[in-house]
């Protein structure tokens, strides 16, 4: 039950696909254990936000140069 409901709740709040959350938790859990499973989704969400903001910033700077 929690394997299905929890990713759906997190995905709606973080704008991440539920399957991505499940894969992250299982994949990182194999490498980093329980601590990795706990930190996988927050680290991914922060990384995704930072990368998308950097891409938007570079696109804005590139369009201003032209």
PDBQT receptor file of N, H, CA, C and O in Angstrom, charges set to zero:
ATOM      1  N   UNK A   1       0.824  -1.199   0.000  1.00  0.00    +0.000 N 
ATOM      2  CA  UNK A   1       0.000   0.000   0.000  1.00  0.00    +0.000 C 
ATOM      3  C   UNK A   1       0.867   1.260   0.000  1.00  0.00    +0.000 C 
ATOM      4  O   UNK A   1       0.652   2.159  -0.813  1.00  0.00    +0.000 OA
ATOM      5  N   UNK A   2       1.834   1.328   0.899  1.00  0.00    +0.000 N 
ATOM      6  H   UNK A   2       2.008   0.598   1.559  1.00  0.00    +0.000 HD
ATOM      7  CA  UNK A   2       2.660   2.541   0.976  1.00  0.00    +0.000 C 
ATOM      8  C   UNK A   2       3.590   2.664  -0.220  1.00  0.00    +0.000 C 
ATOM      9  O   UNK A   2       4.044   3.764  -0.534  1.00  0.00    +0.000 OA
ATOM     10  N   UNK A   3       3.883   1.552  -0.897  1.00  0.00    +0.000 N 
ATOM     11  H   UNK A   3       3.514   0.658  -0.642  1.00  0.00    +0.000 HD
ATOM     12  CA  UNK A   3       4.727   1.616  -2.088  1.00  0.00    +0.000 C 
ATOM     13  C   UNK A   3       4.017   2.283  -3.253  1.00  0.00    +0.000 C 
ATOM     14  O   UNK A   3       4.670   2.746  -4.189  1.00  0.00    +0.000 OA
ATOM     15  N   UNK A   4       2.706   2.340  -3.212  1.00  0.00    +0.000 N 
ATOM     16  H   UNK A   4       2.176   1.964  -2.451  1.00  0.00    +0.000 HD
ATOM     17  CA  UNK A   4       1.935   2.961  -4.289  1.00  0.00    +0.000 C 
ATOM     18  C   UNK A   4       1.445   4.337  -3.881  1.00  0.00    +0.000 C 
ATOM     19  O   UNK A   4       1.543   5.283  -4.663  1.00  0.00    +0.000 OA
ATOM     20  N   UNK A   5       0.924   4.465  -2.686  1.00  0.00    +0.000 N 
ATOM     21  H   UNK A   5       0.844   3.697  -2.051  1.00  0.00    +0.000 HD
ATOM     22  CA  UNK A   5       0.339   5.735  -2.242  1.00  0.00    +0.000 C 
ATOM     23  C   UNK A   5       1.406   6.789  -1.992  1.00  0.00    +0.000 C 
ATOM     24  O   UNK A   5       1.250   7.937  -2.407  1.00  0.00    +0.000 OA
ATOM     25  N   UNK A   6       2.477   6.419  -1.327  1.00  0.00    +0.000 N 
ATOM     26  H   UNK A   6       2.604   5.487  -0.989  1.00  0.00    +0.000 HD
ATOM     27  CA  UNK A   6       3.526   7.383  -0.984  1.00  0.00    +0.000 C 
ATOM     28  C   UNK A   6       4.153   8.035  -2.220  1.00  0.00    +0.000 C 
ATOM     29  O   UNK A   6       4.282   9.259  -2.239  1.00  0.00    +0.000 OA
ATOM     30  N   UNK A   7       4.549   7.282  -3.254  1.00  0.00    +0.000 N 
ATOM     31  H   UNK A   7       4.445   6.288  -3.239  1.00  0.00    +0.000 HD
ATOM     32  CA  UNK A   7       5.084   7.941  -4.453  1.00  0.00    +0.000 C 
ATOM     33  C   UNK A   7       4.074   8.854  -5.144  1.00  0.00    +0.000 C 
ATOM     34  O   UNK A   7       4.456   9.877  -5.712  1.00  0.00    +0.000 OA
ATOM     35  N   UNK A   8       2.800   8.501  -5.103  1.00  0.00    +0.000 N 
ATOM     36  H   UNK A   8       2.489   7.670  -4.642  1.00  0.00    +0.000 HD
ATOM     37  CA  UNK A   8       1.793   9.361  -5.737  1.00  0.00    +0.000 C 
ATOM     38  C   UNK A   8       1.659  10.674  -4.988  1.00  0.00    +0.000 C 
ATOM     39  O   UNK A   8       1.515  11.729  -5.606  1.00  0.00    +0.000 OA
ATOM     40  N   UNK A   9       1.703  10.623  -3.672  1.00  0.00    +0.000 N 
ATOM     41  H   UNK A   9       1.820   9.766  -3.169  1.00  0.00    +0.000 HD
ATOM     42  CA  UNK A   9       1.610  11.853  -2.880  1.00  0.00    +0.000 C 
ATOM     43  C   UNK A   9       2.844  12.712  -3.105  1.00  0.00    +0.000 C 
ATOM     44  O   UNK A   9       2.728  13.918  -3.325  1.00  0.00    +0.000 OA
ATOM     45  N   UNK A  10       4.029  12.102  -3.053  1.00  0.00    +0.000 N 
ATOM     46  H   UNK A  10       4.123  11.122  -2.875  1.00  0.00    +0.000 HD
ATOM     47  CA  UNK A  10       5.264  12.858  -3.272  1.00  0.00    +0.000 C 
ATOM     48  C   UNK A  10       5.319  13.431  -4.677  1.00  0.00    +0.000 C 
ATOM     49  O   UNK A  10       5.777  14.558  -4.867  1.00  0.00    +0.000 OA
ATOM     50  N   UNK A  11       4.858  12.672  -5.663  1.00  0.00    +0.000 N 
ATOM     51  H   UNK A  11       4.486  11.757  -5.508  1.00  0.00    +0.000 HD
ATOM     52  CA  UNK A  11       4.935  13.150  -7.041  1.00  0.00    +0.000 C 
ATOM     53  C   UNK A  11       4.033  14.345  -7.270  1.00  0.00    +0.000 C 
ATOM     54  O   UNK A  11       4.378  15.238  -8.043  1.00  0.00    +0.000 OA
ATOM     55  N   UNK A  12       2.889  14.379  -6.617  1.00  0.00    +0.000 N 
ATOM     56  H   UNK A  12       2.609  13.653  -5.989  1.00  0.00    +0.000 HD
ATOM     57  CA  UNK A  12       1.992  15.519  -6.810  1.00  0.00    +0.000 C 
ATOM     58  C   UNK A  12       2.558  16.778  -6.168  1.00  0.00    +0.000 C 
ATOM     59  O   UNK A  12       2.331  17.878  -6.672  1.00  0.00    +0.000 OA
ATOM     60  N   UNK A  13       3.285  16.641  -5.076  1.00  0.00    +0.000 N 
ATOM     61  H   UNK A  13       3.470  15.747  -4.666  1.00  0.00    +0.000 HD
ATOM     62  CA  UNK A  13       3.862  17.806  -4.399  1.00  0.00    +0.000 C 
ATOM     63  C   UNK A  13       5.157  18.270  -5.057  1.00  0.00    +0.000 C 
ATOM     64  O   UNK A  13       5.436  19.469  -5.085  1.00  0.00    +0.000 OA
ATOM     65  N   UNK A  14       5.948  17.345  -5.586  1.00  0.00    +0.000 N 
ATOM     66  H   UNK A  14       5.721  16.372  -5.564  1.00  0.00    +0.000 HD
ATOM     67  CA  UNK A  14       7.266  17.675  -6.126  1.00  0.00    +0.000 C 
ATOM     68  C   UNK A  14       7.302  17.746  -7.645  1.00  0.00    +0.000 C 
ATOM     69  O   UNK A  14       8.333  18.099  -8.217  1.00  0.00    +0.000 OA
ATOM     70  N   UNK A  15       6.215  17.425  -8.301  1.00  0.00    +0.000 N 
ATOM     71  H   UNK A  15       5.377  17.139  -7.836  1.00  0.00    +0.000 HD
ATOM     72  CA  UNK A  15       6.142  17.410  -9.762  1.00  0.00    +0.000 C 
ATOM     73  C   UNK A  15       7.160  16.428 -10.350  1.00  0.00    +0.000 C 
ATOM     74  O   UNK A  15       7.888  16.752 -11.288  1.00  0.00    +0.000 OA
ATOM     75  N   UNK A  16       7.193  15.227  -9.778  1.00  0.00    +0.000 N 
ATOM     76  H   UNK A  16       6.602  14.964  -9.016  1.00  0.00    +0.000 HD
ATOM     77  CA  UNK A  16       8.049  14.139 -10.242  1.00  0.00    +0.000 C 
ATOM     78  C   UNK A  16       7.147  12.934 -10.497  1.00  0.00    +0.000 C 
ATOM     79  O   UNK A  16       6.248  12.647  -9.706  1.00  0.00    +0.000 OA
ATOM     80  N   UNK A  17       7.387  12.238 -11.593  1.00  0.00    +0.000 N 
ATOM     81  H   UNK A  17       8.117  12.472 -12.235  1.00  0.00    +0.000 HD
ATOM     82  CA  UNK A  17       6.580  11.073 -11.939  1.00  0.00    +0.000 C 
ATOM     83  C   UNK A  17       6.719   9.995 -10.856  1.00  0.00    +0.000 C 
ATOM     84  O   UNK A  17       7.825   9.759 -10.371  1.00  0.00    +0.000 OA
ATOM     85  N   UNK A  18       5.617   9.335 -10.470  1.00  0.00    +0.000 N 
ATOM     86  H   UNK A  18       4.718   9.527 -10.865  1.00  0.00    +0.000 HD
ATOM     87  CA  UNK A  18       5.681   8.308  -9.416  1.00  0.00    +0.000 C 
ATOM     88  C   UNK A  18       6.647   7.162  -9.726  1.00  0.00    +0.000 C 
ATOM     89  O   UNK A  18       7.302   6.643  -8.822  1.00  0.00    +0.000 OA
ATOM     90  N   UNK A  19       6.737   6.769 -10.990  1.00  0.00    +0.000 N 
ATOM     91  H   UNK A  19       6.205   7.191 -11.724  1.00  0.00    +0.000 HD
ATOM     92  CA  UNK A  19       7.661   5.696 -11.358  1.00  0.00    +0.000 C 
ATOM     93  C   UNK A  19       9.110   6.125 -11.135  1.00  0.00    +0.000 C 
ATOM     94  O   UNK A  19       9.948   5.310 -10.747  1.00  0.00    +0.000 OA
ATOM     95  N   UNK A  20       9.404   7.397 -11.378  1.00  0.00    +0.000 N 
ATOM     96  H   UNK A  20       8.724   8.059 -11.693  1.00  0.00    +0.000 HD
ATOM     97  CA  UNK A  20      10.744   7.918 -11.118  1.00  0.00    +0.000 C 
ATOM     98  C   UNK A  20      11.079   7.808  -9.639  1.00  0.00    +0.000 C 
ATOM     99  O   UNK A  20      12.204   7.456  -9.282  1.00  0.00    +0.000 OA
ATOM    100  N   UNK A  21      10.127   8.102  -8.787  1.00  0.00    +0.000 N 
ATOM    101  H   UNK A  21       9.214   8.388  -9.077  1.00  0.00    +0.000 HD
ATOM    102  CA  UNK A  21      10.346   8.016  -7.340  1.00  0.00    +0.000 C 
ATOM    103  C   UNK A  21      10.606   6.575  -6.919  1.00  0.00    +0.000 C 
ATOM    104  O   UNK A  21      11.506   6.314  -6.121  1.00  0.00    +0.000 OA
ATOM    105  N   UNK A  22       9.830   5.646  -7.444  1.00  0.00    +0.000 N 
ATOM    106  H   UNK A  22       9.098   5.858  -8.093  1.00  0.00    +0.000 HD
ATOM    107  CA  UNK A  22      10.013   4.236  -7.096  1.00  0.00    +0.000 C 
ATOM    108  C   UNK A  22      11.388   3.753  -7.550  1.00  0.00    +0.000 C 
ATOM    109  O   UNK A  22      12.088   3.076  -6.797  1.00  0.00    +0.000 OA
ATOM    110  N   UNK A  23      11.779   4.101  -8.785  1.00  0.00    +0.000 N 
ATOM    111  H   UNK A  23      11.210   4.651  -9.397  1.00  0.00    +0.000 HD
ATOM    112  CA  UNK A  23      13.088   3.692  -9.301  1.00  0.00    +0.000 C 
ATOM    113  C   UNK A  23      14.213   4.312  -8.479  1.00  0.00    +0.000 C 
ATOM    114  O   UNK A  23      15.203   3.646  -8.179  1.00  0.00    +0.000 OA
ATOM    115  N   UNK A  24      14.064   5.582  -8.117  1.00  0.00    +0.000 N 
ATOM    116  H   UNK A  24      13.259   6.123  -8.362  1.00  0.00    +0.000 HD
ATOM    117  CA  UNK A  24      15.075   6.235  -7.282  1.00  0.00    +0.000 C 
ATOM    118  C   UNK A  24      15.237   5.522  -5.947  1.00  0.00    +0.000 C 
ATOM    119  O   UNK A  24      16.355   5.221  -5.530  1.00  0.00    +0.000 OA
ATOM    120  N   UNK A  25      14.130   5.255  -5.286  1.00  0.00    +0.000 N 
ATOM    121  H   UNK A  25      13.222   5.500  -5.625  1.00  0.00    +0.000 HD
ATOM    122  CA  UNK A  25      14.193   4.627  -3.965  1.00  0.00    +0.000 C 
ATOM    123  C   UNK A  25      14.816   3.236  -4.052  1.00  0.00    +0.000 C 
ATOM    124  O   UNK A  25      15.661   2.885  -3.229  1.00  0.00    +0.000 OA
ATOM    125  N   UNK A  26      14.411   2.452  -5.033  1.00  0.00    +0.000 N 
ATOM    126  H   UNK A  26      13.725   2.738  -5.702  1.00  0.00    +0.000 HD
ATOM    127  CA  UNK A  26      14.957   1.100  -5.161  1.00  0.00    +0.000 C 
ATOM    128  C   UNK A  26      16.417   1.116  -5.601  1.00  0.00    +0.000 C 
ATOM    129  O   UNK A  26      17.238   0.368  -5.071  1.00  0.00    +0.000 OA
ATOM    130  N   UNK A  27      16.735   1.967  -6.567  1.00  0.00    +0.000 N 
ATOM    131  H   UNK A  27      16.068   2.575  -6.997  1.00  0.00    +0.000 HD
ATOM    132  CA  UNK A  27      18.110   2.022  -7.076  1.00  0.00    +0.000 C 
ATOM    133  C   UNK A  27      19.102   2.534  -6.056  1.00  0.00    +0.000 C 
ATOM    134  O   UNK A  27      20.148   1.923  -5.842  1.00  0.00    +0.000 OA
ATOM    135  N   UNK A  28      18.786   3.640  -5.431  1.00  0.00    +0.000 N 
ATOM    136  H   UNK A  28      17.936   4.137  -5.605  1.00  0.00    +0.000 HD
ATOM    137  CA  UNK A  28      19.692   4.207  -4.433  1.00  0.00    +0.000 C 
ATOM    138  C   UNK A  28      19.728   3.325  -3.189  1.00  0.00    +0.000 C 
ATOM    139  O   UNK A  28      20.752   3.253  -2.510  1.00  0.00    +0.000 OA
ATOM    140  N   UNK A  29      18.636   2.665  -2.894  1.00  0.00    +0.000 N 
ATOM    141  H   UNK A  29      17.804   2.724  -3.446  1.00  0.00    +0.000 HD
ATOM    142  CA  UNK A  29      18.609   1.756  -1.753  1.00  0.00    +0.000 C 
ATOM    143  C   UNK A  29      19.599   0.611  -1.894  1.00  0.00    +0.000 C 
ATOM    144  O   UNK A  29      20.161   0.149  -0.901  1.00  0.00    +0.000 OA
ATOM    145  N   UNK A  30      19.816   0.149  -3.124  1.00  0.00    +0.000 N 
ATOM    146  H   UNK A  30      19.359   0.524  -3.931  1.00  0.00    +0.000 HD
ATOM    147  CA  UNK A  30      20.799  -0.912  -3.359  1.00  0.00    +0.000 C 
ATOM    148  C   UNK A  30      22.221  -0.445  -3.080  1.00  0.00    +0.000 C 
ATOM    149  O   UNK A  30      23.053  -1.225  -2.618  1.00  0.00    +0.000 OA
ATOM    150  N   UNK A  31      22.503   0.824  -3.360  1.00  0.00    +0.000 N 
ATOM    151  H   UNK A  31      21.828   1.458  -3.736  1.00  0.00    +0.000 HD
ATOM    152  CA  UNK A  31      23.861   1.343  -3.191  1.00  0.00    +0.000 C 
ATOM    153  C   UNK A  31      24.109   1.933  -1.812  1.00  0.00    +0.000 C 
ATOM    154  O   UNK A  31      25.176   1.723  -1.236  1.00  0.00    +0.000 OA
ATOM    155  N   UNK A  32      23.146   2.665  -1.274  1.00  0.00    +0.000 N 
ATOM    156  H   UNK A  32      22.279   2.837  -1.742  1.00  0.00    +0.000 HD
ATOM    157  CA  UNK A  32      23.386   3.436  -0.050  1.00  0.00    +0.000 C 
ATOM    158  C   UNK A  32      22.536   2.981   1.131  1.00  0.00    +0.000 C 
ATOM    159  O   UNK A  32      22.601   3.585   2.201  1.00  0.00    +0.000 OA
ATOM    160  N   UNK A  33      21.756   1.950   0.961  1.00  0.00    +0.000 N 
ATOM    161  H   UNK A  33      21.703   1.459   0.092  1.00  0.00    +0.000 HD
ATOM    162  CA  UNK A  33      20.974   1.432   2.080  1.00  0.00    +0.000 C 
ATOM    163  C   UNK A  33      19.812   2.332   2.466  1.00  0.00    +0.000 C 
ATOM    164  O   UNK A  33      19.278   3.072   1.639  1.00  0.00    +0.000 OA
ATOM    165  N   UNK A  34      19.431   2.257   3.729  1.00  0.00    +0.000 N 
ATOM    166  H   UNK A  34      19.864   1.656   4.401  1.00  0.00    +0.000 HD
ATOM    167  CA  UNK A  34      18.247   2.969   4.210  1.00  0.00    +0.000 C 
ATOM    168  C   UNK A  34      18.442   4.483   4.171  1.00  0.00    +0.000 C 
ATOM    169  O   UNK A  34      17.499   5.218   3.877  1.00  0.00    +0.000 OA
ATOM    170  N   UNK A  35      19.647   4.954   4.461  1.00  0.00    +0.000 N 
ATOM    171  H   UNK A  35      20.412   4.357   4.699  1.00  0.00    +0.000 HD
ATOM    172  CA  UNK A  35      19.913   6.398   4.407  1.00  0.00    +0.000 C 
ATOM    173  C   UNK A  35      19.752   6.897   2.973  1.00  0.00    +0.000 C 
ATOM    174  O   UNK A  35      19.200   7.974   2.750  1.00  0.00    +0.000 OA
ATOM    175  N   UNK A  36      20.225   6.127   2.011  1.00  0.00    +0.000 N 
ATOM    176  H   UNK A  36      20.673   5.252   2.192  1.00  0.00    +0.000 HD
ATOM    177  CA  UNK A  36      20.059   6.495   0.610  1.00  0.00    +0.000 C 
ATOM    178  C   UNK A  36      18.606   6.527   0.193  1.00  0.00    +0.000 C 
ATOM    179  O   UNK A  36      18.193   7.393  -0.579  1.00  0.00    +0.000 OA
ATOM    180  N   UNK A  37      17.829   5.584   0.702  1.00  0.00    +0.000 N 
ATOM    181  H   UNK A  37      18.165   4.882   1.329  1.00  0.00    +0.000 HD
ATOM    182  CA  UNK A  37      16.408   5.556   0.377  1.00  0.00    +0.000 C 
ATOM    183  C   UNK A  37      15.693   6.782   0.941  1.00  0.00    +0.000 C 
ATOM    184  O   UNK A  37      14.780   7.322   0.317  1.00  0.00    +0.000 OA
ATOM    185  N   UNK A  38      16.114   7.208   2.116  1.00  0.00    +0.000 N 
ATOM    186  H   UNK A  38      16.856   6.769   2.623  1.00  0.00    +0.000 HD
ATOM    187  CA  UNK A  38      15.493   8.381   2.736  1.00  0.00    +0.000 C 
ATOM    188  C   UNK A  38      15.877   9.656   1.996  1.00  0.00    +0.000 C 
ATOM    189  O   UNK A  38      15.047  10.549   1.826  1.00  0.00    +0.000 OA
ATOM    190  N   UNK A  39      17.125   9.745   1.556  1.00  0.00    +0.000 N 
ATOM    191  H   UNK A  39      17.800   9.020   1.693  1.00  0.00    +0.000 HD
ATOM    192  CA  UNK A  39      17.625  10.976   0.936  1.00  0.00    +0.000 C 
ATOM    193  C   UNK A  39      17.449  11.031  -0.578  1.00  0.00    +0.000 C 
ATOM    194  O   UNK A  39      17.652  12.091  -1.171  1.00  0.00    +0.000 OA
ATOM    195  N   UNK A  40      17.080   9.934  -1.219  1.00  0.00    +0.000 N 
ATOM    196  H   UNK A  40      16.914   9.074  -0.738  1.00  0.00    +0.000 HD
ATOM    197  CA  UNK A  40      17.034   9.876  -2.681  1.00  0.00    +0.000 C 
ATOM    198  C   UNK A  40      16.083  10.903  -3.283  1.00  0.00    +0.000 C 
ATOM    199  O   UNK A  40      16.479  11.653  -4.175  1.00  0.00    +0.000 OA
ATOM    200  N   UNK A  41      14.860  10.951  -2.823  1.00  0.00    +0.000 N 
ATOM    201  H   UNK A  41      14.538  10.341  -2.098  1.00  0.00    +0.000 HD
ATOM    202  CA  UNK A  41      13.865  11.845  -3.425  1.00  0.00    +0.000 C 
ATOM    203  C   UNK A  41      14.171  13.315  -3.144  1.00  0.00    +0.000 C 
ATOM    204  O   UNK A  41      14.096  14.120  -4.072  1.00  0.00    +0.000 OA
ATOM    205  N   UNK A  42      14.510  13.710  -1.914  1.00  0.00    +0.000 N 
ATOM    206  H   UNK A  42      14.570  13.056  -1.160  1.00  0.00    +0.000 HD
ATOM    207  CA  UNK A  42      14.835  15.123  -1.698  1.00  0.00    +0.000 C 
ATOM    208  C   UNK A  42      16.056  15.594  -2.493  1.00  0.00    +0.000 C 
ATOM    209  O   UNK A  42      16.060  16.701  -3.031  1.00  0.00    +0.000 OA
ATOM    210  N   UNK A  43      17.089  14.754  -2.568  1.00  0.00    +0.000 N 
ATOM    211  H   UNK A  43      17.086  13.855  -2.131  1.00  0.00    +0.000 HD
ATOM    212  CA  UNK A  43      18.281  15.135  -3.333  1.00  0.00    +0.000 C 
ATOM    213  C   UNK A  43      17.935  15.253  -4.811  1.00  0.00    +0.000 C 
ATOM    214  O   UNK A  43      18.389  16.183  -5.478  1.00  0.00    +0.000 OA
ATOM    215  N   UNK A  44      17.143  14.332  -5.328  1.00  0.00    +0.000 N 
ATOM    216  H   UNK A  44      16.774  13.576  -4.787  1.00  0.00    +0.000 HD
ATOM    217  CA  UNK A  44      16.723  14.402  -6.729  1.00  0.00    +0.000 C 
ATOM    218  C   UNK A  44      15.896  15.658  -6.997  1.00  0.00    +0.000 C 
ATOM    219  O   UNK A  44      16.092  16.324  -8.013  1.00  0.00    +0.000 OA
ATOM    220  N   UNK A  45      14.981  15.980  -6.096  1.00  0.00    +0.000 N 
ATOM    221  H   UNK A  45      14.823  15.439  -5.270  1.00  0.00    +0.000 HD
ATOM    222  CA  UNK A  45      14.131  17.157  -6.284  1.00  0.00    +0.000 C 
ATOM    223  C   UNK A  45      14.956  18.438  -6.283  1.00  0.00    +0.000 C 
ATOM    224  O   UNK A  45      14.722  19.324  -7.106  1.00  0.00    +0.000 OA
ATOM    225  N   UNK A  46      15.913  18.547  -5.376  1.00  0.00    +0.000 N 
ATOM    226  H   UNK A  46      16.103  17.827  -4.708  1.00  0.00    +0.000 HD
ATOM    227  CA  UNK A  46      16.773  19.737  -5.334  1.00  0.00    +0.000 C 
ATOM    228  C   UNK A  46      17.628  19.812  -6.590  1.00  0.00    +0.000 C 
ATOM    229  O   UNK A  46      17.758  20.879  -7.189  1.00  0.00    +0.000 OA
ATOM    230  N   UNK A  47      18.210  18.691  -6.991  1.00  0.00    +0.000 N 
ATOM    231  H   UNK A  47      18.104  17.824  -6.503  1.00  0.00    +0.000 HD
ATOM    232  CA  UNK A  47      19.045  18.664  -8.193  1.00  0.00    +0.000 C 
ATOM    233  C   UNK A  47      18.237  19.027  -9.429  1.00  0.00    +0.000 C 
ATOM    234  O   UNK A  47      18.704  19.790 -10.274  1.00  0.00    +0.000 OA
ATOM    235  N   UNK A  48      17.045  18.493  -9.539  1.00  0.00    +0.000 N 
ATOM    236  H   UNK A  48      16.666  17.872  -8.852  1.00  0.00    +0.000 HD
ATOM    237  CA  UNK A  48      16.188  18.793 -10.690  1.00  0.00    +0.000 C 
ATOM    238  C   UNK A  48      15.844  20.279 -10.734  1.00  0.00    +0.000 C 
ATOM    239  O   UNK A  48      15.848  20.880 -11.809  1.00  0.00    +0.000 OA
ATOM    240  N   UNK A  49      15.550  20.875  -9.590  1.00  0.00    +0.000 N 
ATOM    241  H   UNK A  49      15.547  20.387  -8.717  1.00  0.00    +0.000 HD
ATOM    242  CA  UNK A  49      15.213  22.293  -9.528  1.00  0.00    +0.000 C 
ATOM    243  C   UNK A  49      16.407  23.160  -9.897  1.00  0.00    +0.000 C 
ATOM    244  O   UNK A  49      16.268  24.111 -10.667  1.00  0.00    +0.000 OA
ATOM    245  N   UNK A  50      17.570  22.843  -9.360  1.00  0.00    +0.000 N 
ATOM    246  H   UNK A  50      17.683  22.071  -8.734  1.00  0.00    +0.000 HD
ATOM    247  CA  UNK A  50      18.775  23.627  -9.655  1.00  0.00    +0.000 C 
ATOM    248  C   UNK A  50      19.123  23.538 -11.132  1.00  0.00    +0.000 C 
ATOM    249  O   UNK A  50      19.420  24.557 -11.757  1.00  0.00    +0.000 OA
ATOM    250  N   UNK A  51      19.093  22.346 -11.696  1.00  0.00    +0.000 N 
ATOM    251  H   UNK A  51      18.852  21.519 -11.189  1.00  0.00    +0.000 HD
ATOM    252  CA  UNK A  51      19.431  22.174 -13.107  1.00  0.00    +0.000 C 
ATOM    253  C   UNK A  51      18.430  22.896 -14.000  1.00  0.00    +0.000 C 
ATOM    254  O   UNK A  51      18.836  23.550 -14.960  1.00  0.00    +0.000 OA
ATOM    255  N   UNK A  52      17.150  22.798 -13.714  1.00  0.00    +0.000 N 
ATOM    256  H   UNK A  52      16.821  22.267 -12.934  1.00  0.00    +0.000 HD
ATOM    257  CA  UNK A  52      16.157  23.473 -14.556  1.00  0.00    +0.000 C 
ATOM    258  C   UNK A  52      16.290  24.989 -14.458  1.00  0.00    +0.000 C 
ATOM    259  O   UNK A  52      16.090  25.690 -15.450  1.00  0.00    +0.000 OA
ATOM    260  N   UNK A  53      16.626  25.507 -13.273  1.00  0.00    +0.000 N 
ATOM    261  H   UNK A  53      16.788  24.938 -12.467  1.00  0.00    +0.000 HD
ATOM    262  CA  UNK A  53      16.843  26.948 -13.144  1.00  0.00    +0.000 C 
ATOM    263  C   UNK A  53      18.099  27.394 -13.879  1.00  0.00    +0.000 C 
ATOM    264  O   UNK A  53      18.105  28.466 -14.485  1.00  0.00    +0.000 OA
ATOM    265  N   UNK A  54      19.160  26.598 -13.839  1.00  0.00    +0.000 N 
ATOM    266  H   UNK A  54      19.155  25.728 -13.347  1.00  0.00    +0.000 HD
ATOM    267  CA  UNK A  54      20.376  26.939 -14.579  1.00  0.00    +0.000 C 
ATOM    268  C   UNK A  54      20.136  26.922 -16.083  1.00  0.00    +0.000 C 
ATOM    269  O   UNK A  54      20.613  27.804 -16.797  1.00  0.00    +0.000 OA
ATOM    270  N   UNK A  55      19.407  25.936 -16.565  1.00  0.00    +0.000 N 
ATOM    271  H   UNK A  55      19.019  25.219 -15.985  1.00  0.00    +0.000 HD
ATOM    272  CA  UNK A  55      19.090  25.867 -17.994  1.00  0.00    +0.000 C 
ATOM    273  C   UNK A  55      18.286  27.089 -18.412  1.00  0.00    +0.000 C 
ATOM    274  O   UNK A  55      18.559  27.690 -19.451  1.00  0.00    +0.000 OA
ATOM    275  N   UNK A  56      17.296  27.458 -17.604  1.00  0.00    +0.000 N 
ATOM    276  H   UNK A  56      17.074  26.971 -16.759  1.00  0.00    +0.000 HD
ATOM    277  CA  UNK A  56      16.492  28.640 -17.915  1.00  0.00    +0.000 C 
ATOM    278  C   UNK A  56      17.348  29.903 -17.900  1.00  0.00    +0.000 C 
ATOM    279  O   UNK A  56      17.169  30.779 -18.746  1.00  0.00    +0.000 OA
ATOM    280  N   UNK A  57      18.270  30.008 -16.954  1.00  0.00    +0.000 N 
ATOM    281  H   UNK A  57      18.415  29.297 -16.266  1.00  0.00    +0.000 HD
ATOM    282  CA  UNK A  57      19.160  31.164 -16.872  1.00  0.00    +0.000 C 
ATOM    283  C   UNK A  57      20.059  31.250 -18.096  1.00  0.00    +0.000 C 
ATOM    284  O   UNK A  57      20.211  32.330 -18.668  1.00  0.00    +0.000 OA
ATOM    285  N   UNK A  58      20.660  30.132 -18.511  1.00  0.00    +0.000 N 
ATOM    286  H   UNK A  58      20.537  29.255 -18.046  1.00  0.00    +0.000 HD
ATOM    287  CA  UNK A  58      21.524  30.139 -19.680  1.00  0.00    +0.000 C 
ATOM    288  C   UNK A  58      20.748  30.451 -20.952  1.00  0.00    +0.000 C 
ATOM    289  O   UNK A  58      21.261  31.145 -21.829  1.00  0.00    +0.000 OA
ATOM    290  N   UNK A  59      19.528  29.954 -21.067  1.00  0.00    +0.000 N 
ATOM    291  H   UNK A  59      19.111  29.390 -20.354  1.00  0.00    +0.000 HD
ATOM    292  CA  UNK A  59      18.710  30.273 -22.240  1.00  0.00    +0.000 C 
ATOM    293  C   UNK A  59      18.372  31.754 -22.276  1.00  0.00    +0.000 C 
ATOM    294  O   UNK A  59      18.377  32.367 -23.344  1.00  0.00    +0.000 OA
ATOM    295  N   UNK A  60      18.080  32.332 -21.122  1.00  0.00    +0.000 N 
ATOM    296  H   UNK A  60      18.077  31.835 -20.255  1.00  0.00    +0.000 HD
ATOM    297  CA  UNK A  60      17.772  33.761 -21.053  1.00  0.00    +0.000 C 
ATOM    298  C   UNK A  60      18.990  34.589 -21.427  1.00  0.00    +0.000 C 
ATOM    299  O   UNK A  60      18.874  35.551 -22.186  1.00  0.00    +0.000 OA
ATOM    300  N   UNK A  61      20.152  34.231 -20.906  1.00  0.00    +0.000 N 
ATOM    301  H   UNK A  61      20.247  33.450 -20.289  1.00  0.00    +0.000 HD
ATOM    302  CA  UNK A  61      21.376  34.962 -21.239  1.00  0.00    +0.000 C 
ATOM    303  C   UNK A  61      21.716  34.823 -22.710  1.00  0.00    +0.000 C 
ATOM    304  O   UNK A  61      22.153  35.786 -23.339  1.00  0.00    +0.000 OA
ATOM    305  N   UNK A  62      21.520  33.631 -23.268  1.00  0.00    +0.000 N 
ATOM    306  H   UNK A  62      21.165  32.848 -22.756  1.00  0.00    +0.000 HD
ATOM    307  CA  UNK A  62      21.816  33.411 -24.679  1.00  0.00    +0.000 C 
ATOM    308  C   UNK A  62      20.883  34.236 -25.566  1.00  0.00    +0.000 C 
ATOM    309  O   UNK A  62      21.322  34.795 -26.572  1.00  0.00    +0.000 OA
ATOM    310  N   UNK A  63      19.608  34.317 -25.205  1.00  0.00    +0.000 N 
ATOM    311  H   UNK A  63      19.251  33.863 -24.389  1.00  0.00    +0.000 HD
ATOM    312  CA  UNK A  63      18.663  35.085 -26.019  1.00  0.00    +0.000 C 
ATOM    313  C   UNK A  63      18.913  36.585 -25.887  1.00  0.00    +0.000 C 
ATOM    314  O   UNK A  63      18.609  37.335 -26.815  1.00  0.00    +0.000 OA
ATOM    315  N   UNK A  64      19.455  37.041 -24.766  1.00  0.00    +0.000 N 
ATOM    316  H   UNK A  64      19.701  36.432 -24.012  1.00  0.00    +0.000 HD
ATOM    317  CA  UNK A  64      19.771  38.459 -24.595  1.00  0.00    +0.000 C 
ATOM    318  C   UNK A  64      21.001  38.865 -25.385  1.00  0.00    +0.000 C 
ATOM    319  O   UNK A  64      21.135  40.041 -25.723  1.00  0.00    +0.000 OA
ATOM    320  N   UNK A  65      21.898  37.953 -25.694  1.00  0.00    +0.000 N 
ATOM    321  H   UNK A  65      21.789  36.997 -25.420  1.00  0.00    +0.000 HD
ATOM    322  CA  UNK A  65      23.103  38.253 -26.471  1.00  0.00    +0.000 C 
ATOM    323  C   UNK A  65      22.778  38.519 -27.928  1.00  0.00    +0.000 C 
ATOM    324  O   UNK A  65      23.485  39.283 -28.586  1.00  0.00    +0.000 OA
ATOM    325  N   UNK A  66      21.750  37.922 -28.433  1.00  0.00    +0.000 N 
ATOM    326  H   UNK A  66      21.176  37.301 -27.899  1.00  0.00    +0.000 HD
ATOM    327  CA  UNK A  66      21.421  38.050 -29.862  1.00  0.00    +0.000 C 
ATOM    328  C   UNK A  66      20.745  39.331 -30.164  1.00  0.00    +0.000 C 
ATOM    329  O   UNK A  66      20.404  39.591 -31.318  1.00  0.00    +0.000 OA
TER     330      UNK A  66
